[in-house]
Amino acid sequence: MVDVALMASASLQSYLILAFMREERVTMDAGFCYTANADGWLIGTVLLGLTYQVGGLALTLGMAAGVVAAPALAAGRLQREHPDETPA
């Protein structure tokens, strides 16, 4: 269950980075995407392991929901440089 939440969060994170990428910085942005994804997995695994030790399954599921909701809420604040373009 927690793995599904982590995968959803990582997928959303990767999509958002690629969707907002500028053409002249593709390699740098894609490298950042992979680094951020790996960091997210590490932090998520440690954080959710600690929450399970401290609060059990209920706290772990609450934390997983927060991990999924945070990037979704933050994405709403991002703006495209060219609003008429759609992501590939």
Buried (B, 14 or more C-beta within 10 A) or exposed (E): EBEEBBEBBBEBBBBBBBBBBEEEEEEEBBEEBEEBBEEBBEEBEEBBEEBBEEEEEEBBBEBBEEBBEEBEEEBEEEEEEEEEEEEE
